[in-house]
Amino acid sequence: SSRRPLMQLARRRRPLRSRPEALPLSHGWCGQGLEVAVSMSIVPSAEVLRAFGVSATPPPRRLSGGQDMTWVADHLVLKPIEESRAADAEAEWTADVLTAIPEAGFRVSRPVRADDGRWVVDHWTASMHIEGEHVLDGRWPEVLRAGERFHEALEAIPRPEFLDQRTNPWSVGDRAAWGDELPVVGDAFHQLIARFWSAHAPVALASQVIHGDLPGNILFAAGLDPAVIDFSPYYRPAGFGLAIVLVDAIVWYNAPVSLAQCIDHLDHYEQLMMRAAIFRLVTADQVAAQRGPTWVAQQIAAHEPIAELLGV
């Protein structure tokens, strides 16, 4: 497809200076209205702390984000997972990957085993606390570079089987974005998703393990490489992970649409952006009944700049 119209629009538009007070349905953010199947206490028990080798005194400190269920105890970050076989499999696979991955242009929070060697104890996982702040203004090229380097490090990892077992809203959105037919959604989202789908065309790109939620899960610290946290694995073209960064940056973080120039070297980059927008919108549709019409309207309005950018 021609790139000129998109780039002309990117140069012409000014960044929007107001956004609805609603964040994307991001895996690592609290307050998104997503019910997770976590029935245990959201505070790590003394048994969990003891298993991971940390003291209950002083008590764990809650971290912001992570659906308000992530805690710091001593040098560790403790996080509960969903009570399901798929969640256990994903947590164990993720821990194996993040233990072995070489840090090259990025940092990761290394997973920590319990004293008996387990990665998961009573549906809790642990990792090393990592320095950094989630401050992204003016740093989007760095976020994209870190994403590229992270994906390069993941390139040879086989597709994990647990992906086929996931049924959460993000997985529904991901499958819809890469399906062959217009996604079936509620009336509120149908028109905008159909506009994006009007640009749908097949793409021949190799898939690999990617981080599907990088914008909300990257930290910066002076003198250090960006830290990639809360790994949300998918098996899609590497450029799809970067397109999600771009869409979220413009939609929710007030980045200028000219940021699209940072990924226009990617093959089929407009198709990747279209799919990233559908991924977010179908995910939002999955929880629309919980969030209500005002939130739905905010989601739709926030994605209009991407529709304009793509000319749909």
N, C-alpha and C positions, 0 to 999 in steps of 0.2 A: 504494500500500500504506500501511497505517497506520503512523505514526511513533511512536505512544505506547509500544508495548511495547519498542522498541529504546531509546528514551530513558530509560524507567524502568529498564531493565537497566543502562544506562550510568551512571546515578546510583547504583545499588545496589552495583555491583561495586567492589571496591578494586583498584588496580593490582597486578599480580603482581610480587613482588620477586625472583623467580628465573626465569631463562630457560635453556633448554639452551644449551650453549656451541657454537652454530652460527648463523651469519649467513645471511640470505637469499641465494639465488643471484642476486647483484646484479652487473650488468655491471662495475662499477668496483672490486670488492673482490677481494683475493687470497684464496687458500686455500679456494675454494668447490668444488674438485673438478671443475672444468670444463676439459676439454682443448680448447685453441684451436689452429687450424691455422696456427701460426706456426713456420715451420721455420728461419728465419734466427736468428742469434745474438740473444739478448735484450739485448745491450749494443750501443748505437749505434756504428757503425764510424766511423773517422776520416773516411771519405768522406762519410758522412751528416752528421757534425758540420760538415765543411767546406762542404757544400752549403747548410746552414742558417746559415752565417756565424758559427759559434761555434768556439772553440778546444778542442783536446783536452787542454789543460793549464790548470788542473787537470782531472783526469778527471771525467766526469759522475757525479753523485750519485744513487743509487737512491732513489725515493720509495716510501713504504709505500702499499699498495693497488695498484689497477690490475693485478692478477694478478702483482705484483712485477716488472713489465716497464716501468715508467715512470721516466724519468730527468730530472734537472735539469742543464742545462749552461748556465752563465752565466745569462742572463735567460730561457731557454727551457725548456719542458717537452717532452720527446721521448717519443713513444709508438709502439710497433709496431702494425701492423694485420694482420689475416688476409691470407694470400696468395690472393686471389680477386678476380674482376672486381667482384662485388657489394660487397666491402669497399672496393675502390678507389673505386667510384662513391659509396658512402656517405661515405667520408672527404672526397672532393672536394665533394659536396653540402653536408656539414656545415660545411666550411670556408667555403664561399660564404655560407651562412646566418649563421654566427656572425660573419663579417666585416661583414655589412650590418645585423644586428639592432640596433635602438636600445636602449641600457641605460636602463630606466625602472623603478626599484624592485628591480633586480638588477644584478649584474656578470657578465660572461663573460670567459673566457680567449680573447683574440683569436687566431685562427690566424695563422701566419707562413709565408710562401712561401719556398721555396728561392731561391737566387740566380738560377736560370734560370726562375723563375716557377711552378714546380710546387708543388702542395700535398703530394704524396706522393713521397718519395725512397727507393727500395729498401725499400718497405713501411714507412716511418717517416713520422710526421707531427710537426709542431712547433706550439706555441702559446706565448703569453706566460705566464710564471710569474705567478700571481695570489696575493695575500695572503689568508690565512684559515686557520682550523682547523675540523676536522670534529667539533664539539662540539655536540650537539643537545639535551641535557637542558634541558627547560623552554622550548625554542625552536620547538616544533612549529607554533604559530600563525604564526610568522615564516616557517617553511619553506613552509607552505601559501600564505601571501600571496605569497612569492617565486614559487612555482609558478604562481599565478594570473597574476601580472604577466608571467612568462616566456611563458605560453601566450597571453596577449593579444598579445604581440609577434609570435607565430608564426601568428596566426589566418589571415592572408591567403595563407600559403605553400601552393602546390599539393602534392598528394600525390606523394611521390617514387617513381619506378618501381622503385628497388632493393628496396623492401619486399617485392615479389613474389618476389624471388630469395633472400631470406634463409631459411635452414633451421636456424639455431642453436636451442638449447633454449628461449630466451626467445621467439623468433618462433613456435615451436610452441605454447607456452603462451598467447601472445597470441591466436592464431587459435582455439585451443580455447575460450578465455574468451568469444569473440564468435561462436562457431559456433551452429548450430541444434540440435545433438544432444549428448547427454551424452558428454564426452570419453572416449576409449578409453585407459585407463591400466592399470598393473600392479595386482595384487591389493592391495598395501599401501595405495595411495592411493585405491582405488576407492570405498570406503565414505564417506570424508570428502568427496570431490569430489561424490559422488551426493547427499549431504546438502545441500551448497551448491546443486547443480543443481536440487534440489526447489523452490527459490525462484525459479527462472529465469522471466523474463517478457520479452517484447519491449520494447525501449525506442526511442523516436523522438527521437534526439539527433543533432545535426550533428557530424560528425567533422572533425578538423583535425590538424595536426602537433602532437605533444605530446612531453614528456620522460617516458619510461617507467621511469625509475630514479632519481628525484630524491633519495630519502632518503640514499643512500650517496654522493651527488655534490653536496653543497652545503657551502660553507665560510662561516664567520663571522669578521669582524674588527671591532674596535672602531671605531665612527664611520663604517663603510662598509656599503653594501647587501650582502645575501648574494650570494655568488659561486656561480653555477651552472656545474658542470664536467661533463666526460665525457658530453656530450649523447647520449642514446640515443633516436633518433626512432621514433615510431610514429604511426599515423594513426587516432585514436580520439577520442571526445568528451573535451573538456578535463577534465571531472570525473573521468574514469578515471585520469588522472595523479595527481589529488589523492587519489582513493580508494586508489591504490597507496601513497602517502605514509601515509595513515591506517592501512592494514592493516600495513605494515611497522613503523610506530611502535608499535603495540600489541603485535604479535607478537614483535618482535626488540629493541625499544629501551625496553621497560618503560613506555611511555606509558599513562596511564589510559584505559579504554574511554570515559570521558566526552568524550574528544577527538572522538568521532563528532559531537558537537554543532557542531563547526567546519565540517562539510560538509553538515549536514542542510538547508541552504537550497538545495542543488543538486537539480534535477529527477532523480528516479529514483536518489537517492543510495544506497539499499539495494541496488539492482541493480548499481550501479557497485562497491560494496564486495564483493558476491558475486563479480563478475567479476574483481576484483583478487585475491581469495583463490584463485580457480581458476587465474588466470594464474601465481601463484607456485607453486601445488601441482603443476600440470602440468609446469611448468619443472623442478621438483625431480624429478618422476617420470622425466623424460628422462635424468637422470644418476644415478638411484637405484642402478643396478648398479655404478657406479664408487664410490659412497660407502658402501654397506653398510647393514645393517639398523638399526644404532644411530642413524646420521644420519637415516635415513628416519623412525624413531620420533620423533626430536626435531622434525622438520619437522611431523609430524602433530599432536603434542601442542601445539606452539607456536601452531597455528592454531585450536585449540579455543575460545579466547576470542572469536574472530571468529564462529565458528559459533553460540556462545551468544548473542552480541550480536544476530545476525540471526534467532535463534530457529529454527535448522534442526538 
